[in-house]
Amino acid sequence: MPELRKDPVLGSWVIIARERAKRPSDFARRPPEKRKGQETCPFCYGREDQTPPEVLAYRPGEGEPNTPGWSVRVVPNKFPALDHRAELASREVGPFTFLSGRGVHEVIIETPEHEASLVTYPREQLEAVWRALIERYQALARDPDLRYIQIFKNHGAVAGASLEHPHFQLVATPLIPPLIQQELDASYRYYTARHRCIYCDIVEWEERENQRIVEKNDSFLILCPYASRAPFEFWLLPRRHKSHFFLLTPSELRELAAILQEVMRRLAASLEDPPYNLMLHTAPVDLEAAEYYHWHLEVIPRLTVWAGFELGTGVYINPTPPEVAAKFLQVSLRDIH
């Protein structure tokens, strides 16, 4: 079973996931291997028996579970970082704190088309993917042992994607991750000092100054953040203040799909489809609607390598100012081609 271990100095947590372990020889430097293609992909039509049984699928009509004919499919991760079967338990041994690896790890298969991607499949498909994410989030949020649900997407091997077939992942944990807790604490301090949400203020300021905005519509703003950690990092911020992403209205869901796909298409076209990590930041499941916290998406293209200075200090070196990156990503697809 996996377990969570707390760093006794920093208070951060790591997941020790033995089920995902590799032999030491597997980490040896070697030429890049050709990744698994469509002929062996377990996420493609006809190979539903190669994944754990689905927990959710969208099918037209009344198709049988775990058979072809689906448009979006959600399955437990075959090699989970956390295990839903574990009993929640904790203990302290000397200076160390242990927490059992109770949690959930799922894969949201975005489309049956292996060669498709978030930037190529129909926008309605992306809307369906986000509906599935909301549905699974709400179902798992009812588990009293789970405190935070992280939704993310890894695109490209450099960004951690082991399979090319487009998919999101969801990991539900029995604790609030330290980075999210830092955001919550900082947002709360700002709110108590100014009686305003920091993210709402960012939206207002960036729209007024118009230096780092990439795209906007009635519901969302996409911008390169003032203190970008990496070249072409961008955030998607809702205009309407909500702490939980599952409160999206149908019209907001359509606008989310539209603006996200537009900017991701620009990123892919202008930077030759770079690897990236997309991460949803939302409030913990047990936090009621909070005036001080604002859900959002963060996308980090993996164009540079974080090395000794970044890893040793937590201070990132970014060679591309966000103002330059924003202007670059403002270019339309017509201009790119």
C-alpha positions as CSV (number, residue, x, y, z in Angstrom):
1,M,0.0,0.0,0.0
2,P,1.2,3.6,-0.6
3,E,1.9,5.9,2.3
4,L,2.4,9.6,2.9
5,R,5.4,10.9,4.8
6,K,5.8,14.3,6.3
7,D,9.1,16.2,6.0
8,P,9.9,17.0,9.7
9,V,11.6,20.3,8.9
10,L,9.5,21.9,6.1
11,G,6.2,20.2,6.9
12,S,5.8,19.2,3.3
13,W,4.5,15.7,2.3
14,V,5.7,13.0,-0.2
15,I,3.8,10.0,-1.4
16,I,5.8,6.7,-1.3
17,A,4.0,4.7,-4.0
18,R,5.6,1.3,-4.1
19,E,3.1,0.0,-6.7
20,R,4.6,2.5,-9.1
21,A,8.2,1.6,-8.3
22,K,10.9,0.9,-10.8
23,R,14.0,-1.2,-10.4
24,P,17.1,0.9,-9.8
25,S,18.3,-0.2,-13.3
26,D,15.2,1.4,-14.9
27,F,16.5,4.8,-13.9
28,A,19.9,4.4,-15.8
29,R,20.5,6.9,-18.5
30,R,19.6,5.4,-21.9
31,P,18.5,6.6,-25.3
32,P,14.8,7.6,-25.4
33,E,12.6,4.7,-26.2
34,K,9.8,4.9,-28.8
35,R,6.6,5.4,-26.9
36,K,3.6,3.1,-27.2
37,G,1.5,3.9,-30.2
38,Q,-2.1,3.3,-31.1
39,E,-1.6,-0.4,-31.8
40,T,-0.9,-1.1,-28.1
41,C,-2.7,1.8,-26.3
42,P,-5.0,0.6,-23.5
43,F,-7.1,3.8,-23.8
44,C,-8.3,3.1,-27.4
45,Y,-11.5,1.5,-28.5
46,G,-11.6,-2.3,-28.2
47,R,-9.1,-2.4,-25.3
48,E,-11.5,-1.5,-22.5
49,D,-10.6,-4.8,-20.8
50,Q,-7.0,-3.6,-20.4
51,T,-8.0,-0.9,-17.9
52,P,-9.7,-1.3,-14.5
53,P,-13.5,-1.2,-14.9
54,E,-14.9,2.2,-15.7
55,V,-16.4,4.4,-13.0
56,L,-18.0,6.8,-15.4
57,A,-18.6,6.9,-19.2
58,Y,-20.6,8.9,-21.6
59,R,-22.2,6.8,-24.3
60,P,-25.0,7.6,-26.8
61,G,-27.9,5.3,-26.3
62,E,-27.6,2.4,-23.9
63,G,-24.2,0.8,-24.6
64,E,-22.8,-1.8,-22.2
65,P,-20.2,-0.7,-19.7
66,N,-16.5,-1.4,-20.5
67,T,-17.2,-1.7,-24.3
68,P,-16.5,0.6,-27.2
69,G,-19.0,3.4,-28.1
70,W,-18.0,5.9,-25.4
71,S,-17.0,9.5,-25.9
72,V,-15.4,10.1,-22.5
73,R,-14.4,7.4,-20.1
74,V,-13.1,7.5,-16.5
75,V,-11.2,4.6,-15.0
76,P,-9.1,4.0,-11.9
77,N,-5.4,4.4,-12.6
78,K,-3.9,0.9,-13.0
79,F,-0.8,2.0,-11.0
80,P,-2.3,4.4,-8.4
81,A,-0.3,6.8,-6.4
82,L,-2.9,6.4,-3.6
83,D,-5.3,3.5,-2.8
84,H,-9.0,3.7,-2.0
85,R,-8.8,0.4,-0.1
86,A,-6.4,1.7,2.5
87,E,-7.7,2.5,6.0
88,L,-7.0,6.0,7.0
89,A,-4.5,6.0,9.8
90,S,-1.6,8.0,11.1
91,R,1.3,7.6,13.5
92,E,4.4,9.3,14.7
93,V,7.8,7.6,15.0
94,G,10.4,9.8,16.6
95,P,10.5,13.0,14.5
96,F,8.6,11.4,11.6
97,T,4.9,11.5,10.8
98,F,3.3,8.8,8.7
99,L,-0.2,8.8,7.1
100,S,-1.6,5.8,5.3
101,G,-2.0,6.1,1.5
102,R,-5.8,6.4,1.5
103,G,-7.0,8.2,-1.6
104,V,-8.2,7.8,-5.1
105,H,-6.3,8.0,-8.4
106,E,-8.4,8.1,-11.7
107,V,-7.8,8.7,-15.4
108,I,-10.2,10.7,-17.5
109,I,-9.8,9.5,-21.1
110,E,-10.8,12.6,-23.1
111,T,-11.6,11.0,-26.4
112,P,-11.5,7.6,-28.1
113,E,-9.3,9.1,-30.9
114,H,-5.7,8.3,-30.1
115,E,-4.2,10.9,-32.4
116,A,-6.5,13.7,-31.2
117,S,-5.5,16.2,-28.6
118,L,-7.1,19.0,-26.6
119,V,-6.4,21.4,-29.4
120,T,-7.8,19.3,-32.2
121,Y,-10.9,17.6,-31.0
122,P,-14.3,19.4,-31.2
123,R,-14.9,22.0,-28.5
124,E,-18.1,20.1,-27.5
125,Q,-15.8,17.2,-26.6
126,L,-13.8,19.4,-24.2
127,E,-17.0,20.6,-22.6
128,A,-17.9,16.9,-22.0
129,V,-14.5,16.3,-20.5
130,W,-15.1,19.1,-18.0
131,R,-18.5,17.8,-17.2
132,A,-17.0,14.4,-16.4
133,L,-14.4,16.1,-14.2
134,I,-17.1,17.9,-12.3
135,E,-19.2,14.7,-11.9
136,R,-16.2,12.7,-10.5
137,Y,-15.2,15.6,-8.3
138,Q,-18.6,15.8,-6.7
139,A,-18.9,12.1,-6.3
140,L,-15.5,11.8,-4.5
141,A,-16.1,14.9,-2.4
142,R,-18.8,12.9,-0.5
143,D,-16.0,10.7,1.0
144,P,-15.3,12.1,4.5
145,D,-11.7,10.8,4.4
146,L,-10.8,12.9,1.4
147,R,-9.9,16.6,1.8
148,Y,-8.5,17.7,-1.5
149,I,-9.0,16.6,-5.1
150,Q,-6.2,17.5,-7.6
151,I,-7.1,17.5,-11.3
152,F,-4.3,17.8,-13.7
153,K,-3.1,17.0,-17.3
154,N,0.4,16.1,-18.3
155,H,1.1,16.5,-22.1
156,G,4.3,15.1,-23.5
157,A,6.9,12.8,-22.0
158,V,8.9,15.6,-20.6
159,A,5.9,16.7,-18.6
160,G,5.3,13.2,-17.2
161,A,2.8,11.7,-19.7
162,S,3.5,8.0,-20.0
163,L,0.8,7.5,-22.6
164,E,0.2,9.6,-25.7
165,H,-3.6,9.1,-25.7
166,P,-5.1,12.4,-24.4
167,H,-6.2,12.1,-20.8
168,F,-6.6,14.1,-17.5
169,Q,-5.8,12.6,-14.1
170,L,-7.5,13.1,-10.7
171,V,-5.8,12.4,-7.4
172,A,-7.9,12.7,-4.2
173,T,-5.9,12.9,-1.0
174,P,-6.6,12.8,2.8
175,L,-4.8,16.1,3.3
176,I,-4.6,19.6,1.9
177,P,-1.4,19.7,-0.2
178,P,1.1,22.3,1.2
179,L,1.1,24.5,-2.0
180,I,-2.7,24.7,-1.8
181,Q,-2.5,25.5,1.9
182,Q,0.0,28.3,1.2
183,E,-2.4,29.7,-1.4
184,L,-5.3,29.5,1.1
185,D,-3.3,31.1,3.9
186,A,-1.9,33.9,1.7
187,S,-5.4,34.6,0.2
188,Y,-6.9,34.8,3.7
189,R,-4.2,37.2,4.9
190,Y,-4.8,39.5,1.9
191,Y,-8.6,39.3,2.5
192,T,-8.4,40.2,6.2
193,A,-6.1,43.1,5.4
194,R,-8.1,44.5,2.4
195,H,-11.5,42.8,2.5
196,R,-11.0,41.8,-1.1
197,C,-10.1,38.6,-2.9
198,I,-6.5,38.8,-4.2
199,Y,-7.5,37.0,-7.4
200,C,-10.4,39.3,-8.1
201,D,-7.9,42.2,-7.6
202,I,-5.5,40.6,-10.1
203,V,-8.3,40.3,-12.7
204,E,-9.3,43.9,-12.2
205,W,-5.7,45.2,-12.3
206,E,-4.5,43.1,-15.3
207,E,-7.6,44.1,-17.3
208,R,-7.0,47.8,-16.6
209,E,-3.2,47.7,-17.3
210,N,-3.5,45.2,-20.2
211,Q,0.2,44.2,-20.2
212,R,-0.1,40.5,-19.5
213,I,-3.5,39.5,-20.9
214,V,-3.5,36.8,-23.5
215,E,-7.2,36.4,-24.2
216,K,-10.5,37.1,-22.5
217,N,-14.3,36.6,-22.8
218,D,-17.3,37.3,-20.7
219,S,-16.5,34.7,-18.1
220,F,-12.7,34.3,-18.1
221,L,-9.4,36.0,-18.4
222,I,-6.2,34.2,-19.5
223,L,-3.0,36.0,-18.5
224,C,0.7,35.4,-18.0
225,P,1.2,35.9,-14.3
226,Y,3.3,38.8,-13.0
227,A,5.8,36.4,-11.3
228,S,5.8,33.7,-13.9
229,R,7.9,30.7,-12.9
230,A,8.5,29.5,-16.5
231,P,8.4,30.8,-20.0
232,F,4.9,31.2,-21.3
233,E,3.2,30.1,-18.1
234,F,-0.4,31.3,-18.1
235,W,-3.4,31.2,-15.8
236,L,-7.1,31.0,-16.5
237,L,-9.0,33.1,-14.0
238,P,-12.8,33.2,-13.7
239,R,-14.3,36.7,-13.6
240,R,-17.0,35.5,-11.2
241,H,-15.7,34.9,-7.8
242,K,-16.1,31.3,-6.8
243,S,-13.9,29.1,-4.6
244,H,-15.0,25.8,-6.1
245,F,-14.7,25.0,-9.8
246,F,-17.7,22.6,-9.9
247,L,-20.0,25.7,-9.5
248,L,-19.5,26.5,-13.2
249,T,-22.8,27.3,-15.0
250,P,-23.5,25.7,-18.4
251,S,-22.6,29.0,-20.2
252,E,-19.4,29.4,-18.2
253,L,-18.5,25.8,-19.1
254,R,-18.9,26.6,-22.8
255,E,-16.8,29.7,-22.4
256,L,-14.1,27.8,-20.5
257,A,-13.8,25.3,-23.3
258,A,-13.7,28.0,-25.9
259,I,-11.0,30.2,-24.4
260,L,-8.8,27.4,-23.1
261,Q,-8.8,25.6,-26.5
262,E,-8.1,28.8,-28.4
263,V,-5.0,29.7,-26.3
264,M,-3.8,26.0,-26.2
265,R,-4.0,26.0,-30.0
266,R,-1.9,29.2,-30.2
267,L,0.6,27.6,-27.8
268,A,0.8,24.4,-29.9
269,A,1.1,26.2,-33.2
270,S,3.6,28.8,-32.2
271,L,5.9,26.7,-30.0
272,E,5.6,23.4,-31.9
273,D,3.3,21.6,-29.4
274,P,5.4,21.9,-26.3
275,P,5.1,19.6,-23.3
276,Y,3.1,21.1,-20.5
277,N,1.4,20.6,-17.2
278,L,-2.1,21.9,-16.6
279,M,-3.3,22.1,-13.0
280,L,-6.6,23.0,-11.5
281,H,-6.4,24.9,-8.2
282,T,-9.7,24.8,-6.3
283,A,-10.8,25.0,-2.7
284,P,-10.6,21.9,-0.4
285,V,-13.7,19.8,-0.5
286,D,-14.6,20.5,3.1
287,L,-14.3,24.3,2.7
288,E,-17.6,26.2,2.4
289,A,-17.8,29.0,-0.2
290,A,-14.9,31.3,0.8
291,E,-14.8,35.0,-0.1
292,Y,-11.0,34.9,0.1
293,Y,-10.2,32.1,-2.3
294,H,-10.7,31.9,-6.1
295,W,-10.4,28.8,-8.2
296,H,-8.2,28.9,-11.3
297,L,-6.2,26.9,-13.8
298,E,-2.4,27.1,-14.2
299,V,-0.6,25.9,-17.3
300,I,3.2,25.6,-17.3
301,P,4.9,24.7,-20.6
302,R,8.0,22.6,-20.0
303,L,10.5,24.6,-22.1
304,T,13.3,25.0,-19.5
305,V,14.7,22.7,-16.9
306,W,14.6,23.6,-13.2
307,A,18.1,22.8,-11.9
308,G,20.2,23.2,-8.8
309,F,19.3,26.8,-8.0
310,E,15.6,26.3,-8.4
311,L,15.5,23.0,-6.5
312,G,17.8,24.3,-3.8
313,T,16.1,27.6,-3.1
314,G,12.5,27.3,-4.5
315,V,13.2,30.5,-6.5
316,Y,12.6,30.1,-10.2
317,I,14.7,31.6,-13.0
318,N,12.5,32.5,-16.0
319,P,14.3,33.9,-19.1
320,T,11.1,35.2,-20.7
321,P,9.2,38.1,-19.1
322,P,5.5,37.5,-18.8
323,E,4.8,40.7,-20.8
324,V,6.7,39.3,-23.7
325,A,5.1,35.9,-23.4
326,A,1.6,37.5,-23.3
327,K,2.2,39.5,-26.5
328,F,3.5,36.3,-28.2
329,L,0.4,34.3,-27.3
330,Q,-1.9,37.1,-28.3
331,V,-1.1,36.4,-31.9
332,S,-4.0,34.7,-33.8
333,L,-3.7,31.3,-35.5
334,R,-4.2,33.1,-38.8
335,D,-1.1,35.2,-38.1
336,I,0.9,32.2,-37.0
337,H,0.3,30.4,-40.2
